[in-house]
Amino acid sequence: MSTAAKTALGPGTASRQFGLPEVWFRFIGAILGLVLAFAFALFSTVSRESGNFWTTLILATLALVLAVFVGITTVPYLARRVASARLREALDYEVTRVGIIYVTVVLVVGIAALNTGNNLLYIVVAAMLAAIIVSGLASAAVLRGLELDVRLPEHVFARRSVPGRIVLRNPRRWMPSFSISVVPLTKEKKGKRWTWEETTFGFPPKRPPRRQWVRLRDWRLRRASVGPAPPGILQGTAYFPYIPAHSEITADLQLLFDRRGRYQQTGFGICTRFPFAFLSKTRRVPLAREVIVFPSVEPPDEFFEVLPLISGEFESFVRGRGYDLYRIREYMPEDSARHVDWKATAKSGSLKVREFSREDERKLRIVFDNPEPGVVVSETYERAVALAASLGWHFAHENAEVSFAAQGYGGEPDIYRFLAHLAVVEPAAGPSIAESLAASDDYQIIVTARSRGAIPTTLWARSYFVFVSDRQ
């Protein structure tokens, strides 16, 4: 491959071929480009002194073009790498009430020193200003190097307290940290903000990509819309008074979420006011955490109303051979003699047999028929979601083979996957899921907001419908 072809592929391909990281390849290329531009500038000066106008013009133009090319392709890339590294150690400052009072006292003492010329007051002012500098250095030192980890439970239910844990590590071998607080970072508001977007720099710029001489990976700054962020996970703070060197400290939290849904935390802050509380200094930690909060499985009022009816119809649907006695009835010619109940036969004077529930066919399906937007109000919809979750949670722990169905749900029989689907479900336009259940042989509990006339008649014999509406 020729040198021109290698250049057309860009520095990423060439750096991989030579075994150099891209940042070093760009840095070395920038140095060589600037050296060459400097050489052209020197020769243009010599040509100008000798009176050669065209040579001076060509060499000066080449020097300017090389300098601009290096500035466009390399300097922003290196600056962004430095900025991203600095961003990980960026600190937010907030002046406290103590700091305002202290600065006011410093100003008063400083004015008094200027008016009186008293050397002692100058010494006091100098000591007070030195205390501010010492406070800034000490607070930055105790924050530097700390590592944060937030551990959350796997299964979280709405309106049920769950434990969480915050782990703060101090990897330094000799320096402890004092008075550290872990706080949630302030969420971005809805609107527009400036953000970096990945793009490709090509030269010449107006040619198709295949006909460009140089193509480099680049970034551009653009203003993008920002939607409302999901609610955060950490609402309060966790305080660590002392973290020894080369150790870790944990703090247990009790998390309580009022509503189902997706909760995200894109970052946390490690904050301190040590040592004099002049400033509240916070180091941003880009630690992303997400929690799917399941609907509450605490039985609602509708649950206790429909559960006896559902249990009775389900047992009637699955009666047969098994271990749980269903009923005692008259003997039929096709019945086996080993099922004859001799005590009941002796009392009644006619053959009686025992009929058992058929446990090997206790198949039950919980169905959430998602309504279209605007069919029911938000409170009714949340009540329907909670009822479907409670029914699924109840029967998943019973002696039955339970499966689940809903629009957009994959059909996995795992109760936690079904609860995760209900955690983020929203009203959506589409046909009723009842139409796709007509060929099933399972007994089905269908939570729906649709009218009775929209239900296929083939489902009524082996399904129990829980109709939800705004009138409930």
N, C-alpha and C positions, 0 to 999 in steps of 0.2 A: 504494500500500500504506500502511495506517495505521501510526501509531507503535506501537500495541499489537501489531499483527501482526509488525512488525519485532522487537519485544522477545521475542515468543514463539519466533521463529526462533533466538534465541541470539546471543551476541556474535560468533561466527565469521562468520555471514552478514552481520550489520551491518557488521563491520569490513571485509569484502571490498567491500561496497557503497560505503563511505566511503573506501576506499583506505588504511586503517590496518592495521598488523600487529595480530594478536590480543593480544599482550602489551601494546601501547600502549592498545588499546581497553579492556582490563580495568583497566589502571592509571588511565586517565582516569575510567572508571566508578567505580572505588573511591574516588578523590578526591572526585568529585561526591556519591557516597553518604555519605561521611563528613562532608562539608560540610553536607549536608542534615540528617544526624543531629545534628550540632552545633547547627544552627539550631533544630531541634525541641527540643533540650535547653535552649537559652537561653529559648525561648518558654515552655517548661514551668515554668522557674524564675520567669519574670515572672508567669505565671498563678497559681503557688503563692503568690507575694507578694500578689497581688490577691485571694486567697481563692477562686478558681474551681477547685473540686476536679476536676470531670469533664474540663475542658480540660487541666488539668495531667496527669491520668491518660492521656488520649489522646495528648498530645504526647510524654510520656515513653515510652509504649509504642512509638510510631512511631520514636523515636530509638533505642531498644533493638533493635527489629526490623531497622532499617536497618544498624546496626552489626554485628549477628550475621550478616545476609545477606552483607555485604561480607567479613566474616571467613571465612565458609564458602566463598564462590565465588571470591574473588580472592587472599587472602593465601596459602593453600596452593599455588595455581598459581604465583604469583610466587616463593614460597620454593623450589619444586621447580626452577624455571628457574635460580635462583641456585645451588642445590645441585648441579644437573647441570653447570653451568659450573665450579664449584669441584671437582667430582669429576674432571674432566679434568686438573686440576692438583694432585690430592691426592697427598700424600706419606706413605709408610710409613716408620716409624722403628724401628731395631733397635740396641740398645746393644751395642757391641763390648766385647771384653775390655779393650782399651786405655782405653775410656771408663769402665768400672767402676773400674779402677785409678786413673784420674785423679780421678774424683769422690771416691774414698776418701781420696786424698792431700789434696784440697781440704778435706774434712771434718776430717781430722787437723790440718791447718794452721789451720783456722778455730777449732777447739777450743783449740788452743795460743794463738791470738791472744786469745781471750776470757779464758783463764786468766791469761795474763801481762800483757795490756794493752799489748803491744809494738806500736807504730804500724807498724813495718816489716812485721810479720806481717800486719797489716790490708791493707797495700799489696799484699803478695804474694797474699793471698786475692782481693783485688779484681782483680788482673791475671789470676789463674787463672780466675775466673768470667767475665771479659771474653773470655778465649780461647774459652770454650765458646760464648758468644754470637757471636763472630766466626766460629767454625767452622760454626754453624748458618746464618748468613747467607751465607757463602761457598759452602757446599754447595748451598743452595737456588738461588743465583745461577747456578752452573755447570749445573744441571739445567734451568733455566727456558728454554723456547723450543726445546729440541732436538727434532728430527723424526726418526722412526724408520721404516725400510722394510725388510721382510724379503722377499727374493726366493727362490723355491723352484723347482726344476725341474718340468717338465710331466709327465714320465714317471718314476716311481720304482718300483723293484722291491725286493722283500724280500731281505734278506741281500746286497745289492749297494750299495756306497758310492756316494753321489751328491753333487755339490757344491751348496752353498747360499751365499747371500750376505746379509750384514747391512749396511745402509747407514744411517749416522748423519749427519744434517745439522745444521750450526750456522748458522742464518740471520742471526744477529746480526752487525753490521758492525764491531764494535770489541772485543767480549769473547770470548776463547777459553774452552774448557772443558777440564778436566783430570780424569784418572783416572775414566773412565766405563766402566761394565760394563753389558751388556745381558743380562738374566736372564729366565727364564720365571716367570710369576706362579704362585703356589701355587693348585692346583686346589681347587675346592669339594668337600667330602666329601658322600657320599650321606646324605640325610636331608631335613629341612625347613628352609627359610629364608624370611625376609620379602622380598617382592618387590612392586613397583608394578604394578598392573593397570589398564588403561584402562577407564573406565566413563562413564556419563552421569548428571549431576545434574539431577533434575527436581523442579519445585515446582508444586503440592503433591505430596508424595512418593508417596501411595497411589493417585493417579489413573492411568488409562492414558496412554501417551505422547502421544496425540493431544489429550487434554484437559488436559494440563499447561500452565500459563501460561509457564513458563520451562524451557528445556532447555539445559544447558551441558555441554561436554566436561570430564571430570574424571578423576581417578585415585584409586584406593583401595589401601591397603596390606593385603596378605593373605599368609598363610603357605602356601607351595606346596612340594610334594615335589620334591626334586632327585635325579635318577638319577645313576648313575656317569658321570662325564665321559669322553669318548674320550681315549685317551692323547695326550700332548702331542708337539709336534714338536721343540722345542728342549729338550735335556736338560742341556746345559752352559751356559757363559757365554762371551761375547765381550768382550774387554777393549780399550779405546781409551785409551792413555795421554795423548794430546793431540789436541784437535780445534781447528784454527785458526778464527778468526772468518770468517764468510761462506764456508764450504767444507763439504765432505763427505768422510767417511772410510769405507772399506769393509773388511769382514773376511770372508774366505772360510771356510766351514764344510764339514766332511765329515759328511753325515748317513747313518746306517745304521739301518735298521729290521729287526728280527728277524722280524716276522710281517706278513702281509698285513692290510689293513683300512683304516679311516678314522682319520686322525690330525688332531686339531684343536688349535689354540692360540687362545684367545679374547683373550689379552692378553699383553703383554710389559712388563717393567720396566726402567727406566733407573736404574741404581744408582751411587752414589758414596760414598766415605769421605773425600773431600777436605774440608779440608786436613789435619786432625789425627787422623782416624780415631776420633773419639769416638763418632760415630753412623754407622750404615750407612743412608743415606737413599735411598729408592726412589720414583721417580715412575711411576705406572701409566699405560700407554699402551694404550688400547682398540683394538688392531690384531688383527683376526681373520684367521687363515690356516688353510687346510685342505689336506691331502695325501691322495690315494688311493694307497695302496701296493699295487702289483700283486703277485700271487703270484710266487714265485721261478721263473724259467724255466731255472735250472740243471738239466740233465737228471737226474732221479732214476734209481735202479737199474731200475725197471720200464720206463723209457723205452728203455733199450738192449736190453731183452728183447723188446719188442713192435715196435720200429721196423723191423727187417728183415722181419718177417712182414707188417706193414702195407704196407711199400713193395712187396713182392712181390705181394700180393693187389691192391693198387691198380693196379699196372702191368698185371696180367692183366685187370682190369676195364676199362681204358681202351685196350686194344690196338686198333689200326686204322691209318689213314693218317696219316702225320706225318713227322717228321724223325729221331726217335730209333728206331734199329733194335730191334725187339722179338724177332723170330725169323726163321729161314729155314725154309720149309715147301714141300710139294709144290704144283705148279701146279694151279689149279682153272680150269674153263672161264670163270668170271665174272671172273677176274683180268685186269688190263691187262698187255700185253706189256712196257710200260716198267718194270715192277717185277721183271722176270726177272733173277735173279742168274746171269750167264753163267759166272762162275768156279765157283760151286757146281754149276751144271748140268754143266759139263765134267768135274768131278771125279766126280760121281755117275752121270752117264749119263742122267739124267732131268731134266725141267724143274723148276727151283727158283725160288721167288719170295721177295722180301723183304717182311716184314710189319713195319710201323712202329707206334709208339705214337701214338694219336690225340690230339695236343696241344690241338686246338681243343675237346676235350671232357674235359679233365682237371679235372673239377669235384669238389671234395672238401669235405665238411662235418664239422666237429668238433662233437660233441654232448656236453654235460655233463648227464647225467640226475641231477638233484638228488634224493637220497634223503630219506625222511621222518625226523623226529627219532627217535633211539634205534636206528636200523638198524645203524649202525656207530659206533665210538668216535671221539673227536675226532682222534686221531692218524691213523686210517685215512681219515677225511674230508679232513683237510688233505693227505694224500698223494694222494688222488684229485683234489683241486683243483689241486695242483701238476702232476700228470701231464697234466691237460687243458690247463693253461696252457703247458706245455712242448711238447705236440703242436701246439697252435695256433701258437706262436711259431716252431717248426721249419718247418711246412708253409706258413706265411705268407711265408716267404722262399724257397720252392721254386717251380718252374715249374708252378704249378697255380692254379686259381681257387678260393679257399678261402672258405667261409662258416661261420657258427657258429650254434648253437642251444642253448637252455637254457630251463628254466622261468622265466618273467618276463623273458626277454631279447627285445629287439625284433627280432633277426635281422639287424642291420647287419653287413656283411662287414668292418668295420674291426676289426683285431686289438686295438687299444688299447681300444675300447669293450667288447670281449669280456673283456679282462683286467680292466677296471674293474668289470665285473659279477662276475667271479670274486673280485675283491678283497674284496667285501662280502657275498658269498653265504653263507647259512646254511641248514642243513637245514630243509625246509618240507614240510608235508603236502600231498598232491595226487597226481594220476595221473602215470604215467610219460610222459615226452615222446616215447617211442618210438611211442606210438599215433598221434601227429600227423605222424610221418615216413614213414608207409606209402606215401604218394602221391608221394614224391620220387624223382627219377632220379639224384641225386648218390650218389657213393660216400661212405659215412659211417663215421666212427670214433666209437664211442659208449662213453663212460666211464660205467659204471653200477654200482650196488651191488645191483641187483635180481636175482632168481633167473632162471635160464635159461628156466624155464617161463613167466615173465611177458613174454617177448619175442615179438612177433608173428612168425610163420613167414615172412611176406613180406619181412622185413628181413635174413634170414640170407644170402641170395644176394649182396647188394650192401652189406654192412656188416661191419665188424670190431668186435667187442665186447671191451672191456677190463673185466673183472669185478673189482671191488675188494671185499674183505671183511676182517674182523678176523683171518682166518687167515693173511694174507700177511705 
